[in-house]
Amino acid sequence: MIIRHFELKKFNKKSYNLILLHGKNEGLQKEVLSENFINNFDGIVNKYDESDFIYNFETILSEILNKSLFDDSKIIIVSRVSDKILKNIEKIIEKNLVDVKIILKSGVLEKKSKLRNFFEKSKILISVPFYDDNLQTLANLANEFLRKHKIKISRESLNLLVNRSSGSRDHLKLELEKILYYSLSKKNIDFEIIQKLSNLAESHNVSELADNYLAKNQKNVARILNENNYSNEDCILIIRTILNKSKRLLNIVDSYENNKNLDEVISSVRPPIFWKDKDIVKKQATSWKLDDLKKNIYKINEIEAILKTNSQNSLNLISDFIVNY
């Protein structure tokens, strides 16, 4: 069954031993997990990655089933789950576990996901979706934090923090904590100080620029270019990073045309794609046709050759290329 995250506080969770948390909003997932399950829990908390849980499943299951009468209650948290874990979940359900709560955490699970559908349709399982925070939600979180710590900043400063958080409450919290530490010694916090304290722009590195370029995310590309002080010396690194990621994407798009299961194609890539990058790689793969991507790779090679012979104008050349893709 589907339960909204804000309903969990009033929901009778004791009757449910298997819970799936899924969606992009990792920061909110952490909060809900702590507030509703971990805080004030006196038992044992074991954490696994999906691959470790599946590999050691028989041992883990045996330990759960053979627990003594004096053992504490237990929470098992399995991160980065996918449809691969479904068979193990079905075996767990057959055992009618007592005093053990298993919480599965995942990023985005598509509507056709077998794991997601299994939890949503079951009356004995809980599925909790987590959607992106909007600007208003982030602004409310920031205002609540500032009021709690009696910190006053301007509306302009607040908007800067929210916009630079890139939709992530985790990023926003990091910046608010910096302001809190600064406020302990300096009471006057104006817009210029907020600009200096808030260095989220520095986290938008060359790899993120290349990823958003290939995902054709024009707004993010523009923001990253505006918020970073790239130099002429950075341009070769930028174009080489875009080229390397483009070649990897070419193999993915080529395989995707033959195998229509994009998740399977991405999972087979070597070296493996880190789980946090899979969503944007999916966006890239569905944004390009094979022939267009080949043409773009040729263009990237041309730009690199020009950059090497025209270093003084490198920044303008690379910016024009990226913005006008």
N, C-alpha and C positions, 0 to 999 in steps of 0.2 A: 504494500500500500504506500501511497505517496503522502508524506508529511512535510509541511513547510518548516523551515528551521526555527521560526519564532513560535511554532506550536509545540515544540519539544518540551518546553518548561512545564506545560500543563498536561502533557501526554503521559500516560502510564507506561513508562519505558521498561518497568520491571517484568512485564509480560512478554517482552520481545528480546531475543538473544542475538539476533543478527540484524545489523543496520548498515546500510550503504549510504555513504556521503559522496556526492559526485558533482562536478561542475568546476568552472574556471576560478571561482572566488576562493582561493586557497586561504587567504587571510581570515575570511569569515568562517571557513571550515575549522580552522584552528581555534577560534573563539568558541564556537558551538561545541566542539569536542571537549574543550577544557571546562566550560561552564556547566555542561549537561552530563558529563561522564567522568572526567578526571578529578576535578576539584572536589575535595571532601571525600574522595574514595580511599578507603583504608586497605584495600586488597592489593593484589599484584597486577602490574601493568606490563605486558610483554609487547614489543613492537617488532614487526617484520616487514620486509619488502616482499612483494608478491612472489618473486622468483625463489627467495629463501623459504617462504611459507610452503610453496608447492613442493620444493625439493625435499624439505624435512617434514612433510605433512604427516606421514605415518607416525613419526616420533612425537610430534606435537599433539596429534590426536590421542595417542596412547597415554601421554602425560596427563591430558585433560580427563580421560576416562578413568584413570587409575588414581586420581587424587584422593587423599585420605580424608576422613571426616574432620580432621583438624586443619586442613588447608584453608587458606583465605579464598574469598571470591577473587575472580580473575577477569581482567579485560585484555583482550588480544586485539591489537590494532595492526591491520595489514594495509600498507600504502602502495600506491601506483597499481591498483588492481585493474584487470581487464577480463574479457570473456574466458580467458584461460583458467581462471580460478573457479568457474561455475561447477565443475564436476566435484571439486573438493567441498564446496558449499552444500551440494546435494547430499554428500556423505555425512556431513556434520548434522544436517537436519534429521537424518535417519536415526541419529544417536540420542535425540532428545536431551541435549545438554542442560545441566542445572548449575547455577552459580558461575556461569561463564558467559561473558558478553563479547561477541566478535564484531568489531567495527571495521568495515572496509572503506578505504579512502581512494578516490580516483579523481582525475581531471575530467575533461568533457567525455561523456559517454553518449554516443549518437542514439537516436530513437530506436534504431534497429539493433542496438546492442542486446545480446542474449542475456547478459547479466542484469542490465537495467530492467529489461522487460520481466525477468524472473522475479525481481524484488517488487516491482510495481504491481504485478498481478497477484502476488501472494497476499494472503490475509494474516500470515504469521511473520512476515518480514517487513522492514521499514526502509523506504527509499527517500532520501532527503536531497533535493536539488539545490545547488548554490549558483546563483546568477551574479553577473558583474555588478559592482556598485556603480550607481550613477553619480553625477557631480553633486546633486542635492544630498544624497546619503553621505558622501564624503565630507561635504561642508558641515552637515549636522554632527558627524563624528568629531570633526576638528573643533567646532564650537563647544561641544560637550567637554572635550579635553581642556580647552582653554579656560572655560568657566570653572572647572574643577580645581585648576591650579592658579586661578585668579590672574591670568595673563591676558593683557589687552593688546590686540594688534588691529590694524586697519582692515577694512573690507577688501581693499586692494591687495594687502598682504595675504589675507585668507584665500582669495581667489588664485593668487600665485601658487600657494601651497597645494591647493586642490588640483589645479591644472597640471602641475608638475608631478603629481602622484601617479599619473598614467593609469587611472582607474584602479589602483592597488591600495587597499587600506594598510597593507604592510609597509609600503613605501611612505605613506602619509604618517604612520605612527613613528617611523624612524626620524622624520623631519620634525615632528612635534616634540619628540624627546630632546632633540638638539636645542630647540627653542626653550624647553623647560630648563635644561642645564644652564643655558645662557642667562635665563631670567633670575637665576639664583644670585648672580653677582651684578647684573645690569638690568635695571627696571625699564629703561627706555628702549623699546624695540620698534624701530621704524622700518619702513619698506626696504631701505637699502641694506639694513642688517639682515632682514629676512632673505633678501636675494643672496647675500654672502653665505648665510647659514645653510640655505637650501641648495645643496649641490647635486640634486637628482639628475641634472643634465649630464654630469660626468659619468653616470652609470649607463648612458646611451653610447656604448662603445661602437667600434667599427663593425663588429659582428651583428649587432642589432640593426645598424643602418643597412647592412647588406640583406638581412632577413626581411626587413620591411620593404626594401626596394623590390625584392623578388616576390613578395606577397602583394605588391602593387597597393600598398597602404600609403596613399599620398599624404594624408594628414600627419601620420607618424614620421614619415620621411622628412617633411618640411620642418616639423618640430625638432627632430634630432639635428638637422643641419643648422637650424637657428640657435639651438642651445649649446652647441659645441664649437669651440674655437679651433677648428682643424687648421693645420698649417699646410704649406705646399709639400712638405716632407711626408705628410700623412697620406697623400693622394695615391701613391703607388700601393701602399698597404690596403687602402680602401678598394682600389680596382682589382687587386689580386684576391682579396677576400670575396668580392662579388663574383669573380671568375671561378674560384674554387667551389663556391656554393652553387653557382649556375651549372657547373659540370655534374655535381652530385644530383642536382634537381633534374638534369637532362636524363640521367639513368632512371630516376624515379618516374618521370613522366612517360618515358619509353616503356617501362615495365607496366605502368598503370593502364596504358592503352591495350595491353594484352591480358592483364589480370585486373579486372574491375574492382577488386577488393583493395582499396587504398591502404587500409590499416595493415594488411598483410604485406603489401609492398614495402611500406615504411619500416615495418619490423624486420624485414630481411636485409635492410641496408647495412653494409659494413664499411667502415666502423659504425657501430650502432648509433642511432640518433638518440640523444638524451631525452628522457620522457617529457621534460618541460618544453622542449623545442618541437615536439610532434605536432601540436596544434598549428603552429605557424608554417611548418613544412607542408601540412595538409592544404593550407590556404594557398601556398605557393604552387603546389601540384595541380590545383584546380583553376589556377589563374593563367596558365600558359598552355598553348598548343605546342606540340613538338617542333614543328617547323619554325614557329615564331621564336622559340627559345634558342634554336640553333642559330638563327639570324642574329639574335641579340648577343650570343657568345662571340660571333665573328666581330660584331661591333665593339664589344668589350676589349677584344684583342687589338683592334685598331686604336681605341682610346688609350690603351696602355702604351702603345708605340709612340703616340703623339705626346703623352705625358713625359716620356723619357727624353724627348728632344725639345720640350717646351716647358721646363720646370718652373719658370717664373710665372707662368699663367695656369699652373696646374689646378689650383683651387677653383678658378672660374670654369675650367673645362670639365672637371669632375662634377661640379654642382649642376652645370647645364645638362650634362648627360643623365644624371640621376633624376633630376626634376622633370626632364622631358622624355622619360622612358615611354 
